[in-house]
Amino acid sequence: MKKQYAVVIEDDEDKQSEIKFFKGWEYELLDLPDGLVIAIPPDATEDIRIAAQEAQNGNYDALMRATGEDENSEEE
């Protein structure tokens, strides 16, 4: 099964339709620093959820883990 990563929504004030979309799919939404929101899929693994929660404290590396960006860069 493919790993389900979190999605970052930039500038949450202007992206209410995106936030509403993810809420409709039962994603968990967490506020991040700088007006960002991270949407965690309902079937995300525990490591993705933990990384997303760490990202709330401004941990950039955790944000990369939650969104799968760190793993994508290793494949190139």
Summary of the structure (lengths in Angstrom):
residues: 76
radius of gyration: 12.0
end to end distance: 21.8
largest distance: 34.0
contacts: 202
relative contact order: 0.21
helix: 49%
strand: 14%
